[in-house]
């Protein structure tokens, strides 16, 4: 019974995650918000940041074919003028 419960919870976590193109984790993400807060991970889709947060939080909420371990490197948002 416990095994079945674990499988159901694991499946709901796996299928309940949103799709992203890229998840970058283990980074120093400088969000440049008013509090100059830092995050550890970001999820990106279509060239736009979907979410920034803790490694566990972003990796649990988003699944991506491409995952990049930044190995504690800095990550700054980019501004592009088209």
Secondary structure, 3 states (H helix, E strand, C coil): CHHHHHHHHHHHHHHCCEEEEEEEECCEEECCCCCCCEECEEEEECCEEEEEECHHHHHHHEEEEEEEECCCCEEECCCCCC
